[in-house]
């Protein structure tokens, strides 16, 4: 941990523009019960970038934001080290993210980011 209380290590940058999210859709898809992870290799050595999305099918804005916050926290505290440099990741959250214990969510996210089953 650093002096600010945040975990030390490479922090992924954020995907913010719609075009960046759409570009990642061309990449590899790793499906799971809790979320879908889309991965695009940018073929450079820059820091990894990550974006989060939850469709309106899942629920209202409050539910979608809670899912997004849980995913963001799981990446921040645990899974950021599993992201490969030069890759873009889009994590599409599903409703089960809310009911899954946080430890299990972190482990599943790490496994999907590494690309192992």
Backbone bond lengths (Angstrom), bond angles and torsions (degrees), N, CA, C in turn:
res aa  C-N    CA-C-N  psi(-1)  N-CA   C-N-CA  omega(-1)  CA-C   N-CA-C  phi
1 X - - - 1.442 - - 1.520 109.59 -
2 X 1.314 114.52 143.68 1.455 119.18 178.36 1.525 109.38 -87.58
3 X 1.320 116.75 179.78 1.459 121.63 -178.50 1.527 111.83 -65.47
4 X 1.328 117.56 -22.97 1.464 120.70 -179.37 1.519 112.29 -84.34
5 X 1.346 117.37 -3.24 1.459 120.45 179.42 1.518 113.25 89.46
6 X 1.335 116.76 0.96 1.461 119.91 178.65 1.519 109.15 -93.28
7 X 1.327 117.67 149.91 1.461 119.29 178.95 1.527 111.27 -62.74
8 X 1.312 115.65 141.44 1.456 120.26 177.65 1.518 110.00 -76.31
9 X 1.309 117.25 155.25 1.458 120.76 178.78 1.518 111.14 128.03
10 X 1.310 114.97 -179.85 1.458 120.53 -177.64 1.521 110.13 -74.02
11 X 1.306 116.09 122.04 1.458 120.29 176.55 1.519 108.54 -93.76
12 X 1.311 117.37 128.38 1.463 118.55 179.16 1.521 110.79 -70.00
13 X 1.301 115.76 146.01 1.460 121.48 174.89 1.527 107.86 -78.46
14 X 1.332 117.21 169.37 1.459 121.53 -177.46 1.521 110.75 -101.21
15 X 1.317 115.96 143.30 1.459 122.06 167.20 1.526 105.50 -86.59
16 X 1.313 117.27 128.61 1.456 119.38 -175.66 1.527 113.42 -122.47
17 X 1.307 117.50 -33.25 1.465 120.74 -174.98 1.528 111.47 -88.85
18 X 1.307 115.90 144.91 1.465 121.12 179.95 1.523 111.26 -57.04
19 X 1.314 117.31 -39.25 1.470 121.33 -179.48 1.526 111.00 -60.89
20 X 1.316 117.53 -36.13 1.465 120.87 178.16 1.526 110.96 -66.76
21 X 1.344 116.40 -41.63 1.466 120.55 177.55 1.528 110.48 -63.05
22 X 1.333 116.48 -43.26 1.461 120.31 -179.37 1.522 111.61 -65.98
23 X 1.324 117.08 -35.29 1.469 120.50 179.09 1.527 110.57 -63.22
24 X 1.326 117.33 -38.38 1.468 121.22 -177.85 1.528 110.68 -67.13
25 X 1.321 118.27 -25.94 1.469 120.96 179.78 1.529 112.50 -61.27
26 X 1.332 117.38 -22.43 1.468 121.03 178.19 1.523 112.21 -73.70
27 X 1.325 116.85 -15.52 1.464 121.28 -174.92 1.518 113.36 -83.58
28 X 1.321 114.17 -162.56 1.466 122.74 -177.65 1.527 110.36 -74.66
29 X 1.340 116.10 143.39 1.463 121.31 178.04 1.521 109.42 -114.23
30 X 1.323 115.46 129.81 1.466 121.57 178.65 1.523 107.34 -118.69
31 X 1.326 115.74 103.70 1.462 121.01 -174.67 1.521 111.53 -87.71
32 X 1.323 115.11 145.98 1.453 121.62 177.13 1.514 109.97 -150.22
33 X 1.318 116.09 172.40 1.462 121.04 -179.18 1.529 111.15 -69.14
34 X 1.336 116.90 -34.43 1.458 121.10 -175.26 1.517 113.79 -90.92
35 X 1.320 116.74 -30.23 1.461 119.80 -177.25 1.518 110.31 -165.17
36 X 1.312 114.84 166.96 1.458 123.29 173.11 1.521 106.42 -109.87
37 X 1.305 117.80 132.81 1.457 121.64 176.14 1.521 107.90 -113.09
38 X 1.322 116.14 121.13 1.460 121.38 175.37 1.525 107.10 -103.62
39 X 1.334 116.17 133.98 1.467 121.68 -174.74 1.519 109.19 -128.06
40 X 1.325 116.23 130.98 1.461 121.61 176.11 1.521 108.79 -126.28
41 X 1.325 117.04 125.69 1.461 122.16 176.94 1.524 108.22 -83.72
42 X 1.337 116.63 116.49 1.473 120.86 -179.69 1.522 111.92 -82.93
43 X 1.313 118.07 -10.33 1.476 123.71 -179.22 1.524 112.08 61.16
44 X 1.306 116.93 44.13 1.460 121.18 171.47 1.529 107.92 -139.94
45 X 1.317 116.98 -179.36 1.466 120.24 -177.07 1.527 111.73 -107.54
46 X 1.318 117.13 14.77 1.467 121.18 179.84 1.530 110.41 -67.89
47 X 1.320 115.80 168.76 1.467 121.56 177.90 1.526 109.64 -63.76
48 X 1.334 117.08 149.99 1.471 119.21 176.89 1.526 109.92 -65.21
49 X 1.329 115.57 153.98 1.461 121.19 176.55 1.519 108.41 -123.32
50 X 1.335 115.98 146.26 1.460 120.22 -177.06 1.525 109.45 -136.26
51 X 1.329 114.78 144.71 1.457 121.80 175.05 1.516 108.70 -134.04
52 X 1.318 116.34 152.98 1.463 121.86 -177.53 1.520 108.36 -123.48
53 X 1.321 116.74 138.94 1.447 120.19 175.73 1.522 109.41 -146.32
54 X 1.325 115.19 147.80 1.457 122.42 176.98 1.521 106.24 -138.96
55 X 1.329 117.05 126.29 1.462 119.83 -175.37 1.526 111.13 -76.41
56 X 1.316 115.69 160.64 1.465 121.17 -179.66 1.520 112.63 -67.91
57 X 1.334 117.20 -17.49 1.463 120.96 176.38 1.522 111.49 -60.52
58 X 1.326 116.69 -28.15 1.463 122.23 -173.70 1.528 111.45 -71.57
59 X 1.322 117.71 -37.21 1.463 118.95 -178.71 1.518 111.35 164.06
60 X 1.333 115.03 -168.37 1.461 119.33 -179.19 1.530 110.60 -76.77
61 X 1.311 116.85 -179.07 1.462 121.58 -174.14 1.530 112.04 -60.97
62 X 1.317 117.33 -36.87 1.465 121.05 -179.31 1.528 110.30 -63.02
63 X 1.324 116.67 -46.55 1.468 121.82 179.99 1.527 110.20 -64.69
64 X 1.319 116.97 -45.84 1.474 120.64 -179.20 1.526 111.32 -61.69
65 X 1.328 117.32 -40.98 1.465 120.26 179.80 1.532 111.51 -68.35
66 X 1.331 117.90 -36.07 1.471 120.25 176.94 1.523 110.45 -63.80
67 X 1.327 117.40 -40.76 1.469 121.62 177.78 1.521 109.87 -63.16
68 X 1.329 116.31 -46.25 1.470 121.15 -179.43 1.529 110.50 -61.77
69 X 1.325 117.45 -42.28 1.474 120.50 179.74 1.522 111.89 -64.56
70 X 1.325 117.82 -40.20 1.480 120.62 177.94 1.521 110.74 -63.77
71 X 1.335 116.81 -42.60 1.465 120.05 179.20 1.528 110.89 -64.97
72 X 1.324 116.59 -43.76 1.465 120.63 179.97 1.529 110.56 -61.05
73 X 1.315 117.26 -42.02 1.464 121.15 -179.60 1.528 110.85 -67.88
74 X 1.328 117.65 -38.34 1.468 120.80 177.82 1.525 110.80 -63.16
75 X 1.326 117.44 -39.41 1.465 120.48 177.51 1.521 109.49 -68.72
76 X 1.329 117.26 -44.24 1.461 121.25 -176.30 1.526 111.80 -62.90
77 X 1.329 116.84 -44.30 1.458 119.75 -173.47 1.519 113.89 -87.09
78 X 1.315 117.85 -21.04 1.460 117.74 -168.78 1.528 114.27 -138.19
79 X 1.325 118.02 -50.16 1.461 120.73 -164.55 1.527 114.79 -93.33
80 X 1.329 118.97 -5.29 1.465 120.42 -177.60 1.532 111.23 -60.10
81 X 1.323 117.70 -34.01 1.457 121.36 179.89 1.516 113.99 -69.66
82 X 1.334 117.08 -16.05 1.460 121.18 179.94 1.525 112.63 -87.61
83 X 1.327 116.96 -4.16 1.463 120.23 -179.45 1.524 109.80 -85.63
84 X 1.334 115.23 131.50 1.462 120.55 -178.63 1.523 110.42 -82.40
85 X 1.334 118.49 138.46 1.466 120.71 176.27 1.532 110.23 -59.05
86 X 1.304 116.45 145.26 1.461 120.92 178.05 1.520 113.46 83.02
87 X 1.325 118.20 9.35 1.463 121.26 178.97 1.519 110.58 -114.78
88 X 1.324 115.33 149.29 1.459 122.43 170.22 1.519 107.70 -108.97
89 X 1.320 116.89 138.81 1.461 122.51 -179.62 1.519 108.96 -125.85
90 X 1.334 116.90 134.84 1.454 122.07 169.23 1.519 106.44 -120.22
91 X 1.329 116.25 124.48 1.460 121.82 -179.74 1.524 107.53 -107.05
92 X 1.329 115.53 116.47 1.461 121.89 -179.77 1.525 107.07 -100.42
93 X 1.337 116.01 108.80 1.456 121.27 -174.80 1.516 112.84 -78.47
94 X 1.326 115.02 148.55 1.463 121.89 175.29 1.521 108.60 -116.98
95 X 1.342 116.64 168.27 1.458 121.70 -173.95 1.526 113.35 -62.75
96 X 1.329 117.79 -30.11 1.467 121.34 -178.29 1.532 113.00 -63.22
97 X 1.339 117.76 -15.61 1.462 121.48 178.95 1.530 110.56 -59.39
98 X 1.327 117.37 -33.06 1.467 121.28 -177.04 1.524 112.99 -71.14
99 X 1.323 118.06 -32.34 1.462 120.87 -174.31 1.528 113.45 -97.89
100 X 1.314 117.20 -11.09 1.466 121.26 -178.79 1.532 110.00 -78.75
101 X 1.336 118.32 136.56 1.473 120.22 174.95 1.527 110.60 -57.16
102 X 1.339 116.18 142.91 1.463 120.59 -172.94 1.526 112.50 -60.53
103 X 1.314 118.33 -37.45 1.465 121.14 178.61 1.517 112.03 -61.51
104 X 1.316 115.82 -41.14 1.466 120.63 178.63 1.532 109.96 -68.08
105 X 1.325 116.97 -38.53 1.467 121.49 177.98 1.524 110.48 -61.58
106 X 1.341 116.65 -44.94 1.472 120.22 -179.94 1.523 110.99 -62.78
107 X 1.330 116.64 -43.46 1.467 120.49 -178.34 1.526 110.95 -64.82
108 X 1.318 116.70 -43.62 1.470 121.10 179.68 1.525 110.85 -63.96
109 X 1.325 116.58 -41.93 1.460 120.82 179.84 1.526 110.83 -64.02
110 X 1.324 116.61 -43.85 1.471 120.15 178.01 1.519 110.94 -59.48
111 X 1.327 115.92 -44.48 1.461 119.97 -178.85 1.525 111.16 -62.50
112 X 1.312 117.70 -44.18 1.462 120.89 -179.56 1.527 111.69 -67.06
113 X 1.330 117.57 -37.79 1.462 120.03 179.92 1.524 111.14 -67.37
114 X 1.328 116.23 -37.29 1.477 119.57 177.47 1.515 111.89 -72.45
115 X 1.325 116.69 -21.75 1.462 120.10 178.87 1.507 113.76 90.92
116 X 1.338 117.10 14.64 1.455 119.94 177.15 1.516 109.37 -96.25
117 X 1.299 117.31 154.90 1.474 120.75 -176.63 1.493 112.79 -81.80
